[in-house]
Amino acid sequence: MRGGDDEPNGPEAAADRGPHVLREYALLADGRRGALVGPDGNVSWLCAPGWADPPLFSRLIGGRGDYLVTPANPRFVWGGHYEAASLVWVSRWVTTNGIIECREALFFPGEKHRVVLLRQIRAVDREAVVRVRLDPRADFGREPLRDVRREGPHWLARSGSLHLRHSGGEMLDRTEDGPLCGEITVPAGGRHDLVLEIATRPLDEASPEPFELWRTTEFTWRQLAPPLAGGPAQRDAVFAYVVLRGLTQPGGGMVAAATTALPERALAGRNFDYRYAWLRDQTFAGRASALIGRYDLLDYAVAFLTERVLADGDRLSPAYTVDGDPVPDQEELGYLAGYPGAPPRVGNWVRGQFQLDVLGETLLLLAVAGRHDRLDQASWRALELTVRIIGKRWREPDSGIWELPPRQWTHSKLICVAGLRAAAGVASGGQAGRWLALADAILADAAAHGQHPSGRWQRAYDDGRVDAALLFPGIRGAAPAGDARTEATRRAILAELECDGYLYRFRPDSRPLGDAEGAFLLCGFAAAMAAWQAGDVVEANRWFERSRAACGPAGLFTEEYDVQQRQLRANLPQAFVHALMLETAVTLGQAVPCPSPG
């Protein structure tokens, strides 16, 4: 329950209570940007106009901008759900004098230069009174509202370079330089629409009708619903695809997450900006969507990777903006308090890294596209160039999947082996032979330097420990089926890195698992697929069910899961976890695609 008779009332008090635990947030996204709405109805995060632009609402990390729609009665319990196969969120508050709902969405499909945030208040059983506070402040809260005026039912204003128009809030008022505030009363069984438009240019055209905005949004999400025939995890699998679609710019990159600087561990210095497109993550999403017969995310991933490989060649970066530009350098925002436990920052130092495994993952994705006859000439050239880059650079140390100091990471070598074998499967005879020979050479080197005396793969050429990343080469086909090293590696990883049904990446030091970082949900789903591959159906489903339960009420995953406290850690939502959850669900038969026509 939130609130109480002796607690301060009013939207200002509600907005000043600080952020919530991450499991209580829901995502609104339209492919071009995303917002987080909390249990009190506060949209406390929204970057505009694009994913990595400065936020208009930044209270999540200590800024001053937000948009609150909350019951006037402070005694309520909160719930909510997504409407089927969409990112339309329904907040639901049960108060001591009635039930109130608020539908929330970003207009979909999103427009490049205009953001449209839809909020529809519903009085479910009795008259409802809600408090509203609209306080847009661009550039992490540093740009106040200006040029505020009311024109009929609309409020118009500026914040920074952005133009704003709010419809449906004519009963709101503003004092001095403060936010728009007021109460809205909705009769029993009625509804009231609020529409906030945010644009990079003046909003001179007529204000759109809320009915049409909702109708288009609902229709577009329905059209995108993946064709699944059933399975125990069908609903979660559909939602995973929906999240990935919401995080992907049409024809462009997919952000790793919608947020920045949310801590992996409190006061540990590990909080990063994930509002960029990691190539590896997008290969996971493309592969997963192909499994369910939705080729849009596969095509977007292929197009994005093709463009970057052909443009940058052996200078390929692990991550870019969703438009394909370089990721800016990391910068601390010392003027903000940050989310509790971490200083705020933007940008990312990944830009200068070499990650060899990204090349292998690129080949794996392009091979999937090739098997579905979805490679054009440019993409085929990108595939051939990627093979040449691997041939040139595979002996170099790299930062690997976990973005650590450069070493000879065994996982990086083996994923390249898997990628080369997959690429050979869609190549002509002469090419296929050369690529398989390169794969054999890399595998032989890994066996000579990255194989533990016990017969399993080890973390790096100079590190005999296990690493959960080593599950992936076996899943992706780096070694022939039945290779004893694959099963020996799997068993060693589970024996060393499993705790309470969750899997950790590696042991960073002598502390118990869970002290240094949370369980890695990506690894838990990988464990499920590895068990399935080993023929252990029961264990595969146990890993799947345990991992897919590590989310909040909205069904969103983060990168890490704090097992002891049952809390989500790091940026929200983490795209590659949703991608691997989807792939695992289909692989295990937990979600069943519809048969292909013909």
C-alpha positions as CSV (number, residue, x, y, z in Angstrom):
1,M,0.0,0.0,0.0
2,R,1.2,3.5,-0.8
3,G,0.3,6.5,1.3
4,G,-1.5,7.0,4.6
5,D,-3.7,9.4,6.5
6,D,-0.7,11.1,8.1
7,E,1.4,11.4,5.0
8,P,1.7,14.6,2.9
9,N,-0.8,14.8,0.1
10,G,-0.6,16.4,-3.3
11,P,1.3,15.7,-6.5
12,E,4.4,17.6,-5.3
13,A,4.7,15.3,-2.2
14,A,4.2,12.2,-4.4
15,A,6.8,13.3,-6.8
16,D,9.3,14.0,-4.0
17,R,9.2,10.5,-2.5
18,G,12.0,9.3,-4.7
19,P,12.4,6.4,-7.1
20,H,11.0,3.0,-6.6
21,V,12.6,-0.4,-6.8
22,L,13.0,-1.4,-10.4
23,R,10.6,-4.3,-10.3
24,E,7.7,-1.8,-9.9
25,Y,8.3,0.1,-13.2
26,A,6.5,-0.6,-16.5
27,L,7.9,0.3,-19.9
28,L,6.3,2.4,-22.6
29,A,8.1,2.3,-25.9
30,D,7.5,3.1,-29.6
31,G,10.8,2.0,-31.2
32,R,12.3,5.4,-31.1
33,R,12.3,6.2,-27.4
34,G,11.0,4.7,-24.1
35,A,9.4,5.8,-20.9
36,L,9.2,4.3,-17.4
37,V,6.0,4.7,-15.4
38,G,6.0,3.9,-11.6
39,P,3.4,2.4,-9.4
40,D,2.2,5.8,-8.3
41,G,1.5,6.8,-11.9
42,N,4.6,8.9,-12.3
43,V,6.4,8.9,-15.7
44,S,9.8,9.6,-14.3
45,W,11.9,8.7,-17.3
46,L,11.5,9.7,-21.0
47,C,14.3,10.8,-23.4
48,A,13.2,13.0,-26.3
49,P,13.2,13.0,-29.2
50,G,15.3,9.8,-29.4
51,W,16.7,7.0,-27.2
52,A,20.0,8.7,-26.2
53,D,18.9,12.3,-26.2
54,P,18.7,14.1,-22.9
55,P,15.5,13.2,-20.9
56,L,12.5,15.5,-20.6
57,F,11.5,13.5,-17.5
58,S,14.5,12.5,-15.4
59,R,13.3,12.1,-11.8
60,L,14.4,8.5,-11.9
61,I,18.0,9.5,-11.7
62,G,17.6,12.7,-9.7
63,G,16.4,15.2,-12.3
64,R,13.3,17.4,-11.7
65,G,11.1,16.5,-14.7
66,D,8.2,14.1,-14.4
67,Y,4.5,13.6,-15.2
68,L,2.3,12.3,-12.4
69,V,-1.3,11.0,-12.7
70,T,-2.2,9.4,-9.3
71,P,-5.3,8.9,-7.1
72,A,-6.3,11.9,-5.0
73,N,-7.0,9.4,-2.2
74,P,-3.5,8.6,-0.9
75,R,-4.7,5.2,0.5
76,F,-4.4,2.8,-2.4
77,V,-2.8,-0.5,-3.4
78,W,-1.3,-0.7,-6.9
79,G,-1.4,-3.3,-9.6
80,G,-1.3,-3.3,-13.4
81,H,-0.9,-5.3,-16.6
82,Y,0.0,-5.0,-20.2
83,E,-2.8,-5.4,-22.7
84,A,-2.3,-8.5,-24.9
85,A,0.6,-8.4,-27.3
86,S,1.4,-4.7,-26.7
87,L,3.2,-2.2,-24.7
88,V,-0.1,-0.6,-23.6
89,W,0.2,-0.6,-19.8
90,V,-2.8,-0.3,-17.5
91,S,-2.1,1.0,-14.0
92,R,-4.8,0.0,-11.5
93,W,-5.3,1.5,-8.1
94,V,-7.7,0.1,-5.6
95,T,-8.5,3.0,-3.2
96,T,-10.7,3.0,-0.1
97,N,-13.4,4.6,-2.2
98,G,-13.2,3.0,-5.6
99,I,-11.0,1.6,-8.3
100,I,-9.2,3.7,-10.8
101,E,-7.3,2.7,-13.9
102,C,-5.0,4.6,-16.2
103,R,-4.1,3.3,-19.7
104,E,-0.6,4.4,-20.7
105,A,1.2,4.2,-24.0
106,L,3.5,5.9,-26.4
107,F,1.7,6.4,-29.8
108,F,2.8,3.5,-32.0
109,P,4.4,3.5,-34.5
110,G,6.6,6.2,-33.2
111,E,7.5,9.3,-35.3
112,K,11.0,10.5,-35.5
113,H,10.4,14.2,-34.6
114,R,7.4,13.9,-32.4
115,V,6.7,11.9,-29.2
116,V,3.0,11.3,-28.2
117,L,2.3,10.1,-24.7
118,L,-1.2,8.8,-24.2
119,R,-2.9,8.6,-20.8
120,Q,-6.5,7.6,-20.3
121,I,-8.0,7.7,-16.9
122,R,-10.9,5.3,-16.2
123,A,-13.3,5.4,-13.2
124,V,-14.0,1.7,-13.0
125,D,-16.8,1.6,-10.4
126,R,-17.3,5.0,-8.8
127,E,-16.5,8.6,-9.4
128,A,-12.7,9.0,-9.5
129,V,-10.6,11.9,-8.6
130,V,-7.0,12.0,-9.7
131,R,-4.2,14.5,-9.1
132,V,-2.1,15.6,-12.0
133,R,1.3,17.2,-12.1
134,L,3.1,17.9,-15.4
135,D,6.6,19.2,-15.0
136,P,8.6,18.8,-18.2
137,R,12.2,19.8,-17.8
138,A,14.6,19.0,-20.7
139,D,18.3,18.3,-20.5
140,F,18.2,16.2,-17.3
141,G,15.9,18.8,-15.5
142,R,18.0,21.9,-16.3
143,E,15.6,23.5,-18.7
144,P,12.4,24.8,-17.1
145,L,9.1,25.4,-18.8
146,R,8.9,28.7,-20.7
147,D,6.5,30.4,-23.1
148,V,3.6,28.7,-21.3
149,R,0.2,29.6,-22.5
150,R,-3.3,28.1,-22.8
151,E,-5.2,27.9,-26.1
152,G,-8.7,26.5,-25.5
153,P,-8.3,22.9,-24.2
154,H,-4.5,22.9,-24.8
155,W,-1.5,24.0,-22.9
156,L,1.5,25.0,-25.1
157,A,5.1,25.5,-23.8
158,R,8.8,25.1,-24.6
159,S,11.5,23.3,-22.6
160,G,15.0,23.6,-24.0
161,S,14.7,23.0,-27.8
162,L,11.5,21.0,-27.5
163,H,8.0,22.2,-28.3
164,L,5.2,20.8,-26.0
165,R,1.4,20.6,-26.3
166,H,-0.8,19.0,-23.6
167,S,-4.4,18.3,-24.4
168,G,-7.2,17.3,-22.0
169,G,-5.8,19.2,-19.0
170,E,-7.6,22.5,-19.3
171,M,-8.6,22.3,-15.7
172,L,-4.9,22.4,-14.6
173,D,-3.3,25.5,-13.4
174,R,0.2,26.9,-13.0
175,T,1.6,29.2,-10.3
176,E,4.7,31.3,-11.0
177,D,7.3,29.1,-12.7
178,G,6.0,25.8,-11.3
179,P,4.5,22.8,-13.0
180,L,1.0,22.4,-14.3
181,C,-1.1,20.9,-11.4
182,G,-4.7,20.2,-10.6
183,E,-7.4,17.5,-10.1
184,I,-9.5,15.7,-12.7
185,T,-12.8,14.2,-11.7
186,V,-14.2,11.3,-13.8
187,P,-17.7,10.1,-13.4
188,A,-18.4,6.4,-12.6
189,G,-17.8,4.3,-15.7
190,G,-16.3,7.2,-17.6
191,R,-12.9,8.0,-19.0
192,H,-10.8,11.1,-19.6
193,D,-7.9,11.3,-22.1
194,L,-4.7,13.2,-21.7
195,V,-2.3,13.7,-24.6
196,L,1.2,15.1,-24.3
197,E,3.0,15.9,-27.6
198,I,6.8,16.6,-27.6
199,A,8.3,17.7,-30.8
200,T,11.5,19.2,-32.3
201,R,9.5,21.7,-34.3
202,P,6.5,23.9,-33.7
203,L,3.2,22.0,-33.3
204,D,1.2,24.1,-35.8
205,E,-1.1,21.3,-37.0
206,A,-4.4,20.5,-35.4
207,S,-4.2,18.4,-32.2
208,P,-4.9,14.8,-33.0
209,E,-8.0,13.1,-31.6
210,P,-7.2,10.7,-28.7
211,F,-9.6,8.1,-30.1
212,E,-7.6,8.0,-33.4
213,L,-4.3,7.9,-31.6
214,W,-5.4,5.0,-29.4
215,R,-7.0,3.2,-32.4
216,T,-3.8,3.4,-34.4
217,T,-1.7,2.3,-31.5
218,E,-3.9,-0.7,-30.7
219,F,-4.1,-1.7,-34.4
220,T,-0.4,-1.5,-35.0
221,W,0.5,-3.7,-32.0
222,R,-2.2,-6.3,-33.1
223,Q,-0.6,-6.4,-36.5
224,L,2.8,-7.2,-35.1
225,A,1.7,-10.0,-32.7
226,P,3.8,-13.0,-33.5
227,P,2.1,-16.1,-34.8
228,L,2.3,-18.6,-31.8
229,A,0.1,-21.6,-31.6
230,G,0.3,-22.2,-27.9
231,G,2.6,-23.5,-25.2
232,P,2.8,-22.8,-21.4
233,A,5.0,-19.7,-22.0
234,Q,3.2,-18.4,-25.0
235,R,2.1,-15.2,-23.3
236,D,5.6,-14.5,-22.0
237,A,7.2,-15.3,-25.4
238,V,4.8,-12.9,-27.2
239,F,5.6,-10.2,-24.6
240,A,9.4,-10.8,-25.0
241,Y,9.0,-10.1,-28.8
242,V,6.9,-7.0,-28.0
243,V,9.6,-5.6,-25.7
244,L,12.2,-6.2,-28.4
245,R,10.1,-4.5,-31.0
246,G,9.5,-1.6,-28.7
247,L,13.3,-1.2,-28.2
248,T,14.2,-1.4,-31.9
249,Q,14.2,1.6,-34.2
250,P,12.5,0.6,-37.5
251,G,15.2,-0.2,-39.9
252,G,17.9,0.7,-37.4
253,G,19.5,-0.4,-34.1
254,M,18.0,-1.9,-31.0
255,V,19.0,-0.3,-27.7
256,A,20.3,-2.6,-25.0
257,A,18.0,-0.9,-22.5
258,A,15.9,2.2,-22.2
259,T,17.8,3.7,-19.2
260,T,21.2,4.9,-18.1
261,A,23.2,4.6,-14.9
262,L,21.0,2.2,-12.9
263,P,23.4,0.3,-10.6
264,E,24.3,-3.3,-11.0
265,R,25.5,-3.1,-7.4
266,A,25.0,-0.3,-4.9
267,L,28.1,1.9,-4.5
268,A,30.2,-0.4,-6.6
269,G,30.8,1.9,-9.6
270,R,29.1,-0.5,-12.1
271,N,26.4,1.6,-13.6
272,F,26.5,2.3,-17.3
273,D,24.6,4.0,-20.1
274,Y,22.8,1.3,-22.2
275,R,20.8,3.5,-24.5
276,Y,22.8,2.4,-27.4
277,A,22.8,-0.5,-29.9
278,W,25.1,-3.4,-29.0
279,L,25.7,-5.5,-32.1
280,R,25.8,-8.7,-30.1
281,D,22.5,-8.0,-28.4
282,Q,20.8,-7.3,-31.7
283,T,22.0,-10.6,-33.2
284,F,20.3,-12.3,-30.3
285,A,17.0,-10.5,-31.0
286,G,17.2,-11.2,-34.8
287,R,17.8,-14.9,-34.2
288,A,14.9,-15.2,-31.7
289,S,12.4,-13.3,-33.9
290,A,13.2,-15.6,-36.8
291,L,12.3,-18.6,-34.7
292,I,8.7,-17.4,-34.3
293,G,8.3,-16.4,-37.9
294,R,8.6,-12.6,-37.3
295,Y,11.3,-11.5,-39.7
296,D,11.1,-7.8,-39.1
297,L,13.6,-7.9,-36.2
298,L,15.9,-10.2,-38.2
299,D,15.8,-7.9,-41.2
300,Y,16.5,-4.8,-39.0
301,A,19.4,-6.6,-37.4
302,V,20.8,-7.7,-40.7
303,A,20.5,-4.2,-42.2
304,F,22.1,-2.6,-39.2
305,L,25.0,-5.0,-39.0
306,T,25.5,-4.9,-42.7
307,E,25.8,-1.2,-42.8
308,R,28.2,-1.1,-39.9
309,V,30.5,-3.9,-41.1
310,L,30.8,-2.4,-44.6
311,A,31.4,1.1,-43.2
312,D,33.9,0.3,-40.5
313,G,35.5,-3.0,-41.4
314,D,38.1,-4.2,-39.0
315,R,37.5,-1.0,-36.9
316,L,34.0,-2.3,-36.1
317,S,32.8,-1.1,-32.7
318,P,30.8,-3.3,-30.3
319,A,28.1,-0.7,-30.0
320,Y,26.7,2.4,-31.9
321,T,23.8,4.8,-31.5
322,V,20.6,3.4,-33.0
323,D,21.4,5.6,-36.1
324,G,24.8,4.0,-36.5
325,D,26.9,6.9,-35.1
326,P,29.7,6.4,-32.6
327,V,28.8,6.1,-29.0
328,P,29.8,9.2,-27.1
329,D,32.5,8.9,-24.4
330,Q,31.4,8.3,-20.9
331,E,30.6,11.5,-18.8
332,E,29.6,11.9,-15.2
333,L,26.6,14.1,-14.4
334,G,27.7,15.5,-11.1
335,Y,24.8,17.9,-10.9
336,L,22.3,15.1,-10.4
337,A,21.8,12.9,-7.3
338,G,21.4,9.7,-9.4
339,Y,19.4,6.6,-8.7
340,P,20.2,5.5,-5.2
341,G,23.5,3.7,-5.1
342,A,25.1,5.1,-8.2
343,P,26.3,8.4,-9.7
344,P,24.6,9.3,-12.9
345,R,26.5,9.1,-16.2
346,V,26.0,9.1,-19.9
347,G,28.0,7.7,-22.8
348,N,29.9,4.5,-22.7
349,W,33.6,3.6,-22.9
350,V,32.8,0.4,-24.9
351,R,33.4,2.5,-28.1
352,G,37.1,1.8,-28.1
353,Q,37.0,-1.9,-27.4
354,F,37.7,-4.8,-29.7
355,Q,35.3,-7.7,-29.0
356,L,36.2,-10.7,-31.2
357,D,33.0,-12.6,-30.3
358,V,30.9,-9.9,-31.9
359,L,32.3,-11.0,-35.3
360,G,31.3,-14.6,-34.6
361,E,27.8,-13.5,-33.5
362,T,27.5,-11.5,-36.7
363,L,28.2,-14.5,-38.8
364,L,25.7,-16.6,-36.8
365,L,23.0,-14.0,-37.5
366,L,23.8,-13.6,-41.2
367,A,23.8,-17.4,-41.6
368,V,20.3,-17.5,-40.1
369,A,19.2,-14.8,-42.6
370,G,20.9,-16.8,-45.4
371,R,18.9,-20.0,-44.4
372,H,15.7,-17.9,-44.7
373,D,16.8,-16.5,-48.0
374,R,17.0,-12.9,-46.6
375,L,20.5,-11.9,-47.5
376,D,20.9,-9.3,-50.3
377,Q,24.2,-8.6,-52.1
378,A,25.3,-6.0,-49.5
379,S,24.7,-8.4,-46.6
380,W,26.6,-11.2,-48.4
381,R,29.5,-8.8,-48.8
382,A,29.3,-8.0,-45.1
383,L,29.4,-11.7,-44.3
384,E,32.5,-12.3,-46.5
385,L,34.2,-9.2,-45.0
386,T,33.5,-10.4,-41.4
387,V,35.1,-13.8,-42.3
388,R,38.2,-11.9,-43.5
389,I,38.4,-9.8,-40.4
390,I,38.2,-12.9,-38.2
391,G,41.0,-14.4,-40.3
392,K,43.1,-11.3,-39.7
393,R,42.4,-10.6,-36.0
394,W,41.4,-13.9,-34.2
395,R,44.8,-14.2,-32.6
396,E,44.6,-10.8,-30.9
397,P,43.5,-10.4,-27.3
398,D,40.0,-8.9,-27.0
399,S,37.6,-7.6,-24.3
400,G,35.1,-10.4,-24.8
401,I,31.4,-10.7,-24.1
402,W,31.8,-9.2,-20.5
403,E,33.8,-6.2,-21.7
404,L,36.8,-6.8,-19.6
405,P,40.5,-6.0,-20.1
406,P,41.9,-7.6,-23.2
407,R,42.9,-11.3,-22.9
408,Q,42.7,-14.4,-25.0
409,W,39.2,-15.2,-24.0
410,T,38.3,-18.8,-25.0
411,H,34.6,-17.9,-25.5
412,S,35.5,-15.3,-28.1
413,K,37.5,-17.9,-30.1
414,L,34.9,-20.5,-30.0
415,I,32.0,-18.3,-31.0
416,C,34.0,-17.3,-34.0
417,V,34.4,-21.1,-34.7
418,A,30.6,-21.4,-34.4
419,G,30.0,-18.4,-36.7
420,L,32.4,-19.7,-39.4
421,R,30.7,-23.1,-39.4
422,A,27.3,-21.5,-39.7
423,A,28.5,-19.2,-42.5
424,A,30.0,-22.2,-44.4
425,G,26.6,-23.8,-44.3
426,V,25.1,-21.1,-46.5
427,A,28.3,-20.6,-48.7
428,S,29.4,-22.2,-52.0
429,G,31.7,-25.2,-52.0
430,G,35.1,-23.3,-52.3
431,Q,34.2,-20.7,-49.8
432,A,32.7,-23.2,-47.4
433,G,35.9,-25.2,-47.5
434,R,38.1,-22.3,-46.7
435,W,35.9,-21.0,-43.9
436,L,35.7,-24.5,-42.3
437,A,39.5,-24.7,-42.5
438,L,39.8,-21.4,-40.6
439,A,37.3,-22.6,-38.1
440,D,39.3,-25.8,-37.6
441,A,42.5,-23.7,-37.1
442,I,40.9,-21.5,-34.4
443,L,39.4,-24.6,-32.7
444,A,42.8,-26.3,-32.6
445,D,44.4,-23.2,-31.1
446,A,41.7,-23.0,-28.5
447,A,42.2,-26.7,-27.7
448,A,45.9,-26.2,-27.3
449,H,45.6,-23.1,-25.1
450,G,42.1,-22.8,-23.7
451,Q,41.3,-26.4,-22.7
452,H,41.6,-27.3,-19.1
453,P,43.5,-30.4,-18.0
454,S,40.2,-31.9,-16.8
455,G,38.9,-31.9,-20.4
456,R,36.6,-28.8,-20.3
457,W,37.0,-25.4,-21.8
458,Q,38.5,-22.8,-19.5
459,R,37.8,-19.1,-19.2
460,A,40.9,-17.7,-20.9
461,Y,44.2,-19.0,-22.2
462,D,45.8,-17.9,-19.0
463,D,42.8,-18.5,-16.6
464,G,41.7,-22.0,-15.8
465,R,38.5,-21.0,-14.1
466,V,35.0,-21.6,-15.6
467,D,32.8,-18.9,-17.1
468,A,29.1,-19.2,-17.9
469,A,29.8,-17.6,-21.3
470,L,31.3,-20.9,-22.3
471,L,27.8,-22.4,-22.5
472,F,27.2,-20.5,-25.7
473,P,29.8,-22.1,-28.0
474,G,28.2,-25.5,-27.4
475,I,24.7,-24.2,-28.0
476,R,25.8,-22.5,-31.2
477,G,27.7,-25.5,-32.7
478,A,31.4,-24.6,-32.2
479,A,32.2,-28.3,-31.6
480,P,30.7,-31.3,-33.3
481,A,27.6,-32.8,-31.6
482,G,28.6,-35.1,-28.8
483,D,32.0,-33.4,-28.2
484,A,32.9,-34.4,-24.6
485,R,34.3,-30.9,-23.9
486,T,30.8,-29.4,-24.3
487,E,29.2,-31.5,-21.6
488,A,32.2,-31.4,-19.3
489,T,32.2,-27.6,-19.5
490,R,28.4,-27.4,-18.8
491,R,28.8,-29.6,-15.7
492,A,31.7,-27.6,-14.4
493,I,29.9,-24.3,-14.9
494,L,26.8,-25.6,-13.0
495,A,28.9,-27.0,-10.2
496,E,30.9,-23.8,-9.7
497,L,28.5,-21.0,-10.6
498,E,25.0,-22.1,-9.7
499,C,23.3,-20.9,-6.5
500,D,19.7,-21.3,-5.5
501,G,18.7,-22.2,-9.1
502,Y,20.3,-19.1,-10.7
503,L,23.6,-18.9,-12.6
504,Y,26.4,-16.3,-12.2
505,R,28.8,-15.2,-14.9
506,F,32.1,-16.1,-13.1
507,R,33.7,-15.8,-9.7
508,P,35.4,-12.4,-9.6
509,D,37.1,-13.1,-6.3
510,S,36.9,-15.4,-3.3
511,R,33.6,-14.0,-2.0
512,P,30.5,-16.1,-2.1
513,L,28.4,-16.0,-5.2
514,G,26.0,-13.0,-5.0
515,D,28.3,-10.8,-2.9
516,A,30.1,-9.2,-5.9
517,E,27.2,-9.1,-8.4
518,G,23.8,-10.5,-9.1
519,A,22.9,-13.7,-10.9
520,F,23.1,-13.1,-14.7
521,L,19.7,-14.0,-16.3
522,L,21.2,-14.4,-19.7
523,C,23.3,-17.2,-18.3
524,G,20.3,-18.9,-16.7
525,F,18.5,-19.1,-20.1
526,A,21.7,-20.4,-21.7
527,A,21.8,-23.1,-19.0
528,A,18.3,-24.1,-20.0
529,M,19.3,-24.5,-23.7
530,A,22.5,-26.3,-22.8
531,A,20.6,-28.8,-20.7
532,W,18.1,-29.3,-23.5
533,Q,20.9,-29.9,-25.9
534,A,22.4,-32.5,-23.4
535,G,19.0,-34.3,-23.4
536,D,18.0,-33.4,-19.9
537,V,14.5,-32.1,-20.5
538,V,13.6,-31.8,-16.8
539,E,16.7,-29.7,-15.9
540,A,16.2,-27.5,-19.0
541,N,12.7,-26.6,-18.0
542,R,13.7,-26.1,-14.4
543,W,16.3,-23.5,-15.5
544,F,13.8,-21.9,-17.8
545,E,11.1,-21.5,-15.2
546,R,13.5,-20.3,-12.5
547,S,15.0,-17.7,-14.8
548,R,11.7,-16.4,-16.3
549,A,10.3,-15.8,-12.8
550,A,13.1,-13.3,-12.1
551,C,11.0,-10.3,-13.2
552,G,8.6,-7.7,-11.7
553,P,4.9,-7.5,-12.1
554,A,5.3,-5.9,-15.5
555,G,7.3,-8.9,-16.7
556,L,10.4,-7.0,-17.5
557,F,13.9,-8.4,-17.0
558,T,17.1,-6.6,-16.1
559,E,20.6,-7.8,-16.7
560,E,21.1,-9.0,-13.1
561,Y,18.9,-10.5,-10.4
562,D,19.7,-10.1,-6.7
563,V,18.7,-13.5,-5.5
564,Q,18.9,-12.8,-1.8
565,Q,16.7,-9.7,-2.0
566,R,14.7,-10.8,-5.0
567,Q,15.3,-7.5,-6.7
568,L,16.1,-6.4,-10.3
569,R,19.5,-4.8,-10.8
570,A,20.9,-2.6,-13.6
571,N,19.2,-1.0,-16.6
572,L,15.7,-1.7,-17.5
573,P,14.6,-3.6,-19.5
574,Q,17.6,-5.6,-20.7
575,A,17.0,-6.5,-24.4
576,F,19.3,-9.5,-24.7
577,V,17.6,-11.2,-21.7
578,H,14.2,-10.9,-23.4
579,A,15.7,-12.2,-26.6
580,L,17.3,-15.3,-25.0
581,M,14.1,-15.9,-23.0
582,L,12.2,-16.0,-26.3
583,E,14.7,-18.3,-28.0
584,T,14.7,-20.6,-25.0
585,A,10.9,-20.8,-24.9
586,V,10.7,-21.8,-28.5
587,T,13.7,-24.2,-28.2
588,L,12.1,-26.0,-25.3
589,G,8.6,-26.1,-26.7
590,Q,7.3,-23.7,-24.1
591,A,6.1,-21.5,-26.9
592,V,5.0,-23.1,-30.2
593,P,5.2,-21.2,-33.5
594,C,2.4,-21.6,-36.0
595,P,3.3,-23.9,-38.9
596,S,4.6,-22.0,-42.0
597,P,2.1,-21.7,-44.8
598,G,2.5,-24.5,-47.3
